[in-house]
Amino acid sequence: RGASGTSLTPWRSLAVDPAFVPYGLPVLVETELPATGSFPALSFRQLLIAQDTGSAIKGPARGDIFFGGGEEAEQRAGTLKAEARWWFLVPLE
């Protein structure tokens, strides 16, 4: 479970600083995932949901993608320190 109290979904959940990004907010994230071990580099453009936080995530546009469990998830999470473009999807009202 994430800090928001919901179950985290691999490749769809995002850890954020809740002082700047409310839990439950959809965020479109675009970045490049570097090659790691036997896993190739990937262009990443996914709609994620802000559902968790972490002690190192401070500021309005910093986050961690939850990759889940297993070898690929461990390698992706351990090596990803990339710039990304974010689009916050907020209601107009």
C-alpha positions as CSV (number, residue, x, y, z in Angstrom):
1,R,0.0,0.0,0.0
2,G,1.1,3.5,-0.7
3,A,1.0,6.5,1.6
4,S,-2.4,7.4,0.2
5,G,-3.8,4.1,1.6
6,T,-4.4,2.5,-1.9
7,S,-2.7,-0.5,-3.4
8,L,0.1,0.5,-5.8
9,T,0.1,-0.7,-9.4
10,P,3.3,-1.5,-11.2
11,W,4.2,1.0,-14.0
12,R,1.1,3.1,-13.0
13,S,1.7,4.4,-9.5
14,L,3.8,7.5,-8.7
15,A,5.4,8.6,-5.5
16,V,5.2,12.4,-5.1
17,D,5.7,15.2,-2.5
18,P,2.1,15.5,-1.2
19,A,2.8,19.1,-0.2
20,F,2.7,20.0,-3.9
21,V,0.9,17.1,-5.7
22,P,-2.3,15.7,-4.1
23,Y,-2.8,12.0,-3.9
24,G,-5.1,10.6,-6.6
25,L,-4.0,13.2,-9.2
26,P,-3.4,11.8,-12.6
27,V,0.0,12.7,-14.0
28,L,1.2,12.1,-17.5
29,V,4.9,11.4,-17.3
30,E,7.3,11.3,-20.3
31,T,10.9,10.2,-19.9
32,E,13.6,7.8,-21.2
33,L,14.3,4.6,-19.1
34,P,17.9,3.7,-19.6
35,A,19.1,0.2,-20.5
36,T,19.9,-1.8,-17.4
37,G,21.4,-5.3,-17.3
38,S,19.5,-7.3,-19.8
39,F,16.6,-4.8,-20.2
40,P,16.8,-2.4,-23.1
41,A,16.3,1.4,-23.0
42,L,12.6,2.4,-23.3
43,S,10.7,5.5,-24.2
44,F,8.3,5.9,-21.3
45,R,5.0,7.9,-21.7
46,Q,2.4,6.8,-19.2
47,L,-0.5,8.1,-17.3
48,L,0.4,7.5,-13.6
49,I,-1.6,8.2,-10.4
50,A,0.0,10.0,-7.5
51,Q,-0.4,7.4,-4.7
52,D,2.7,7.3,-2.5
53,T,5.6,9.4,-1.2
54,G,9.2,8.9,-0.1
55,S,11.6,10.7,2.1
56,A,13.8,11.8,-0.8
57,I,10.9,13.2,-2.8
58,K,10.9,16.9,-2.1
59,G,9.4,19.6,-4.4
60,P,6.7,20.1,-7.0
61,A,8.0,18.1,-9.9
62,R,9.9,15.2,-8.3
63,G,8.7,11.7,-8.2
64,D,9.4,7.9,-8.3
65,I,7.7,5.5,-10.6
66,F,6.6,2.3,-8.9
67,F,7.9,-0.5,-11.1
68,G,6.6,-3.4,-8.9
69,G,8.6,-6.5,-7.9
70,G,11.0,-8.7,-9.7
71,E,14.4,-8.4,-11.5
72,E,13.3,-5.8,-14.1
73,A,11.6,-3.6,-11.5
74,E,14.6,-3.7,-9.2
75,Q,17.0,-2.8,-12.0
76,R,14.8,0.0,-13.4
77,A,14.1,1.5,-10.1
78,G,17.8,1.3,-9.0
79,T,19.1,3.1,-12.1
80,L,16.4,5.7,-13.0
81,K,17.5,9.2,-12.3
82,A,16.3,11.0,-15.4
83,E,14.7,14.3,-16.2
84,A,11.0,13.9,-17.2
85,R,8.2,16.0,-18.5
86,W,5.1,16.0,-16.4
87,W,1.5,17.1,-17.2
88,F,-0.8,17.4,-14.2
89,L,-4.4,16.6,-15.1
90,V,-6.5,18.8,-13.0
91,P,-10.2,19.6,-13.3
92,L,-11.1,23.1,-14.5
93,E,-13.6,23.7,-11.7
